[in-house]
Amino acid sequence: MKTRVCLSDLFGCPCTGIDQYEDYCKVRACPRPRTPCCAGFRVMVVKGDVICGPQPGYPEPAPAKTTCCPPGGKGLWSNWRDWSFCASTTCGGCQIRTRKRICSSAAFGCPCVGPISEKVIVASNLVTRTSLAAHHSAKLSI
């Protein structure tokens, strides 16, 4: 049994189509001298497997196109990805880190409002009074 979950129901947008269906597993043909297949089936080779068939062909349910957008008109964003790492070879004390997110509802005609990425400037290689004092204790009076 295959199932799918309607994610837009939480936003008041019901899905269309079936949410579950049964599909027969590959039924291997029995070796001789037994009857290879049950009544109504015959021996077939499907994708290299010898099975009893034909098996019913159920198409994979495709998500229906919808114009139903989440309330608020801002689209449906994914969670923010992790912040990018700072390059260890950068000098000068400042680096830019970024993070991104994906507009999950755009494929369904519901564009997202807001930035797809964020940037932040972070200080790197900061010299603190403590570390400065450790390296130059003779020259620094605290």
Residue, then its C-alpha position, 0 to 999 in steps of 0.5 A: m500500500k502506498t500513501r501520500v500526505c496532504l501538506s497544504d490541508l493545514f493551510g486550508c487548502p485541501c488536496t485532490g486525488i486519492d491519498q492511498y492505493e494498493d499495488y501488487c508485489k511482484v508475484r514470482a512464477c512457481p518452478r515446474p512441475r507446479t502450475p506456474c501461476c494462479a488462474g487468470f495470470r500467465v508467466m511474464v518477464v517484467k524488468g528482468d523478473v519472471i512473474c505471474g501477470p499481468q499485474p494491474g497498473y496503477p499510475e503514481p498519483a501526481p500532485a494536482k496543480t492548485t491555485c490555493c495559496p497559504p493564508g497571508g499571501k506570503g507563500l510557503w517557505s522551507n526552514w532556513r538552511d544552516w549558515s555558511f562557514c567562514a573561510s579560515t584563510t580570510c584576513g582583515g577581521c570580517q567575513i560574510r556568512t549566508r543562509k538560504r531557504i526555498c519557496s516550496s509553494a512557487a511550483f503551485g502558483c503561490p509565490c513567496v514574499g521575502p528574501i530567499s537568502e540572508k547575509v550577516i557580517v561576522a568578526s573573525n580573528l578578534v583580538t581580546r584583551t585577554s589574548l593580547a595580554a597573554h602575548h604581550s604581557a610585558k607591554l600591557s598594563i591592565 
